[in-house]
Amino acid sequence: MLFHLRSLDTVLDTALDPVACRLREAARLPREAYVANDPVHFAHRYRDPGDREVVALAAALLAFGKVRAFLPKIEAFLEVLGASPLRYVLDYRPSPAARFFGGFRSRVYTGDDLRLLLVHLREVLREHGTLEDAFLAAPRNGNDDRSHHLARLTAFARLFRRLAPGPITGGRDYP
């Protein structure tokens, strides 16, 4: 009888909440089965937490659309960042002549967008030390966790729109 009850629970879960059911199924898969196509795997290449933060954010921002299209773009960008993406960001000076950035295009992003991201990352990291600290710096807003997390996300996103894009993008504004 226990088997039937578990089966019934599965049927009910599927009928009532297909997303929860799919998440449970995915959680049972071997990690390797899905990490290869998930941009998070790029961050796992690095030991330094700062490198991981930079790579995770960059990969997440570039990862939409077809996996076959964005994985090579992320890979190419990481080659430019080198062995220490954090060090690259902290030392970054925009140069419109940089060959990679001049030819980069991925869906809606151009090389100018990546250069602008790097400048913002540099400033955020100089100001806060880590991306985690930048995220956590937002003051508590609202009484519930949802409001507070939304406020943090909004404040974090604004950190990447503080600088005038014109000098880097040749006059083009934020999308």
MODELLER restraints for C-alpha pairs under 7 A, 6 or more apart:
rsr = mdl.restraints
at = mdl.atoms
rsr.add(forms.Gaussian(group=physical.xy_distance, feature=features.Distance(at['CA:13:A'], at['CA:21:A']), mean=6.00, stdev=0.5))
rsr.add(forms.Gaussian(group=physical.xy_distance, feature=features.Distance(at['CA:14:A'], at['CA:21:A']), mean=5.56, stdev=0.5))
rsr.add(forms.Gaussian(group=physical.xy_distance, feature=features.Distance(at['CA:35:A'], at['CA:41:A']), mean=5.95, stdev=0.5))
rsr.add(forms.Gaussian(group=physical.xy_distance, feature=features.Distance(at['CA:37:A'], at['CA:67:A']), mean=6.61, stdev=0.5))
rsr.add(forms.Gaussian(group=physical.xy_distance, feature=features.Distance(at['CA:39:A'], at['CA:59:A']), mean=5.66, stdev=0.5))
rsr.add(forms.Gaussian(group=physical.xy_distance, feature=features.Distance(at['CA:39:A'], at['CA:60:A']), mean=6.53, stdev=0.5))
rsr.add(forms.Gaussian(group=physical.xy_distance, feature=features.Distance(at['CA:39:A'], at['CA:63:A']), mean=6.62, stdev=0.5))
rsr.add(forms.Gaussian(group=physical.xy_distance, feature=features.Distance(at['CA:40:A'], at['CA:56:A']), mean=6.14, stdev=0.5))
rsr.add(forms.Gaussian(group=physical.xy_distance, feature=features.Distance(at['CA:42:A'], at['CA:55:A']), mean=6.77, stdev=0.5))
rsr.add(forms.Gaussian(group=physical.xy_distance, feature=features.Distance(at['CA:43:A'], at['CA:52:A']), mean=4.74, stdev=0.5))
rsr.add(forms.Gaussian(group=physical.xy_distance, feature=features.Distance(at['CA:43:A'], at['CA:55:A']), mean=5.39, stdev=0.5))
rsr.add(forms.Gaussian(group=physical.xy_distance, feature=features.Distance(at['CA:43:A'], at['CA:56:A']), mean=5.30, stdev=0.5))
rsr.add(forms.Gaussian(group=physical.xy_distance, feature=features.Distance(at['CA:44:A'], at['CA:52:A']), mean=6.99, stdev=0.5))
rsr.add(forms.Gaussian(group=physical.xy_distance, feature=features.Distance(at['CA:46:A'], at['CA:52:A']), mean=5.88, stdev=0.5))
rsr.add(forms.Gaussian(group=physical.xy_distance, feature=features.Distance(at['CA:50:A'], at['CA:86:A']), mean=5.74, stdev=0.5))
rsr.add(forms.Gaussian(group=physical.xy_distance, feature=features.Distance(at['CA:50:A'], at['CA:130:A']), mean=6.78, stdev=0.5))
rsr.add(forms.Gaussian(group=physical.xy_distance, feature=features.Distance(at['CA:51:A'], at['CA:84:A']), mean=6.04, stdev=0.5))
rsr.add(forms.Gaussian(group=physical.xy_distance, feature=features.Distance(at['CA:51:A'], at['CA:85:A']), mean=5.24, stdev=0.5))
rsr.add(forms.Gaussian(group=physical.xy_distance, feature=features.Distance(at['CA:51:A'], at['CA:86:A']), mean=4.82, stdev=0.5))
rsr.add(forms.Gaussian(group=physical.xy_distance, feature=features.Distance(at['CA:53:A'], at['CA:131:A']), mean=6.63, stdev=0.5))
rsr.add(forms.Gaussian(group=physical.xy_distance, feature=features.Distance(at['CA:54:A'], at['CA:85:A']), mean=6.48, stdev=0.5))
rsr.add(forms.Gaussian(group=physical.xy_distance, feature=features.Distance(at['CA:54:A'], at['CA:86:A']), mean=6.20, stdev=0.5))
rsr.add(forms.Gaussian(group=physical.xy_distance, feature=features.Distance(at['CA:55:A'], at['CA:85:A']), mean=6.94, stdev=0.5))
rsr.add(forms.Gaussian(group=physical.xy_distance, feature=features.Distance(at['CA:59:A'], at['CA:74:A']), mean=5.98, stdev=0.5))
rsr.add(forms.Gaussian(group=physical.xy_distance, feature=features.Distance(at['CA:62:A'], at['CA:70:A']), mean=6.61, stdev=0.5))
rsr.add(forms.Gaussian(group=physical.xy_distance, feature=features.Distance(at['CA:62:A'], at['CA:74:A']), mean=6.74, stdev=0.5))
rsr.add(forms.Gaussian(group=physical.xy_distance, feature=features.Distance(at['CA:63:A'], at['CA:70:A']), mean=5.74, stdev=0.5))
rsr.add(forms.Gaussian(group=physical.xy_distance, feature=features.Distance(at['CA:64:A'], at['CA:70:A']), mean=6.89, stdev=0.5))
rsr.add(forms.Gaussian(group=physical.xy_distance, feature=features.Distance(at['CA:73:A'], at['CA:106:A']), mean=6.85, stdev=0.5))
rsr.add(forms.Gaussian(group=physical.xy_distance, feature=features.Distance(at['CA:81:A'], at['CA:88:A']), mean=5.71, stdev=0.5))
rsr.add(forms.Gaussian(group=physical.xy_distance, feature=features.Distance(at['CA:89:A'], at['CA:118:A']), mean=5.92, stdev=0.5))
rsr.add(forms.Gaussian(group=physical.xy_distance, feature=features.Distance(at['CA:89:A'], at['CA:121:A']), mean=6.75, stdev=0.5))
rsr.add(forms.Gaussian(group=physical.xy_distance, feature=features.Distance(at['CA:89:A'], at['CA:122:A']), mean=5.40, stdev=0.5))
rsr.add(forms.Gaussian(group=physical.xy_distance, feature=features.Distance(at['CA:90:A'], at['CA:122:A']), mean=5.10, stdev=0.5))
rsr.add(forms.Gaussian(group=physical.xy_distance, feature=features.Distance(at['CA:94:A'], at['CA:115:A']), mean=6.35, stdev=0.5))
rsr.add(forms.Gaussian(group=physical.xy_distance, feature=features.Distance(at['CA:101:A'], at['CA:111:A']), mean=3.99, stdev=0.5))
rsr.add(forms.Gaussian(group=physical.xy_distance, feature=features.Distance(at['CA:101:A'], at['CA:112:A']), mean=6.60, stdev=0.5))
rsr.add(forms.Gaussian(group=physical.xy_distance, feature=features.Distance(at['CA:102:A'], at['CA:111:A']), mean=5.66, stdev=0.5))
rsr.add(forms.Gaussian(group=physical.xy_distance, feature=features.Distance(at['CA:103:A'], at['CA:111:A']), mean=6.68, stdev=0.5))
rsr.add(forms.Gaussian(group=physical.xy_distance, feature=features.Distance(at['CA:104:A'], at['CA:110:A']), mean=5.49, stdev=0.5))
rsr.add(forms.Gaussian(group=physical.xy_distance, feature=features.Distance(at['CA:104:A'], at['CA:111:A']), mean=4.75, stdev=0.5))
rsr.add(forms.Gaussian(group=physical.xy_distance, feature=features.Distance(at['CA:105:A'], at['CA:111:A']), mean=6.46, stdev=0.5))
rsr.add(forms.Gaussian(group=physical.xy_distance, feature=features.Distance(at['CA:112:A'], at['CA:168:A']), mean=6.50, stdev=0.5))
rsr.add(forms.Gaussian(group=physical.xy_distance, feature=features.Distance(at['CA:112:A'], at['CA:169:A']), mean=5.26, stdev=0.5))
rsr.add(forms.Gaussian(group=physical.xy_distance, feature=features.Distance(at['CA:116:A'], at['CA:165:A']), mean=6.77, stdev=0.5))
rsr.add(forms.Gaussian(group=physical.xy_distance, feature=features.Distance(at['CA:116:A'], at['CA:168:A']), mean=6.42, stdev=0.5))
rsr.add(forms.Gaussian(group=physical.xy_distance, feature=features.Distance(at['CA:120:A'], at['CA:160:A']), mean=5.46, stdev=0.5))
rsr.add(forms.Gaussian(group=physical.xy_distance, feature=features.Distance(at['CA:124:A'], at['CA:134:A']), mean=6.99, stdev=0.5))
rsr.add(forms.Gaussian(group=physical.xy_distance, feature=features.Distance(at['CA:124:A'], at['CA:159:A']), mean=6.83, stdev=0.5))
rsr.add(forms.Gaussian(group=physical.xy_distance, feature=features.Distance(at['CA:125:A'], at['CA:131:A']), mean=6.53, stdev=0.5))
rsr.add(forms.Gaussian(group=physical.xy_distance, feature=features.Distance(at['CA:128:A'], at['CA:134:A']), mean=5.34, stdev=0.5))
rsr.add(forms.Gaussian(group=physical.xy_distance, feature=features.Distance(at['CA:134:A'], at['CA:156:A']), mean=6.63, stdev=0.5))
rsr.add(forms.Gaussian(group=physical.xy_distance, feature=features.Distance(at['CA:135:A'], at['CA:152:A']), mean=6.02, stdev=0.5))
rsr.add(forms.Gaussian(group=physical.xy_distance, feature=features.Distance(at['CA:135:A'], at['CA:156:A']), mean=5.36, stdev=0.5))
rsr.add(forms.Gaussian(group=physical.xy_distance, feature=features.Distance(at['CA:136:A'], at['CA:152:A']), mean=6.81, stdev=0.5))
rsr.add(forms.Gaussian(group=physical.xy_distance, feature=features.Distance(at['CA:138:A'], at['CA:152:A']), mean=5.20, stdev=0.5))
rsr.add(forms.Gaussian(group=physical.xy_distance, feature=features.Distance(at['CA:138:A'], at['CA:155:A']), mean=6.18, stdev=0.5))
rsr.add(forms.Gaussian(group=physical.xy_distance, feature=features.Distance(at['CA:140:A'], at['CA:148:A']), mean=5.71, stdev=0.5))
rsr.add(forms.Gaussian(group=physical.xy_distance, feature=features.Distance(at['CA:141:A'], at['CA:147:A']), mean=6.34, stdev=0.5))
rsr.add(forms.Gaussian(group=physical.xy_distance, feature=features.Distance(at['CA:141:A'], at['CA:148:A']), mean=4.90, stdev=0.5))
rsr.add(forms.Gaussian(group=physical.xy_distance, feature=features.Distance(at['CA:141:A'], at['CA:151:A']), mean=6.27, stdev=0.5))
rsr.add(forms.Gaussian(group=physical.xy_distance, feature=features.Distance(at['CA:142:A'], at['CA:148:A']), mean=5.86, stdev=0.5))
rsr.add(forms.Gaussian(group=physical.xy_distance, feature=features.Distance(at['CA:165:A'], at['CA:172:A']), mean=6.84, stdev=0.5))
rsr.add(forms.Gaussian(group=physical.xy_distance, feature=features.Distance(at['CA:165:A'], at['CA:173:A']), mean=5.90, stdev=0.5))
rsr.add(forms.Gaussian(group=physical.xy_distance, feature=features.Distance(at['CA:165:A'], at['CA:174:A']), mean=6.83, stdev=0.5))
rsr.add(forms.Gaussian(group=physical.xy_distance, feature=features.Distance(at['CA:166:A'], at['CA:172:A']), mean=5.62, stdev=0.5))
rsr.add(forms.Gaussian(group=physical.xy_distance, feature=features.Distance(at['CA:166:A'], at['CA:173:A']), mean=6.32, stdev=0.5))
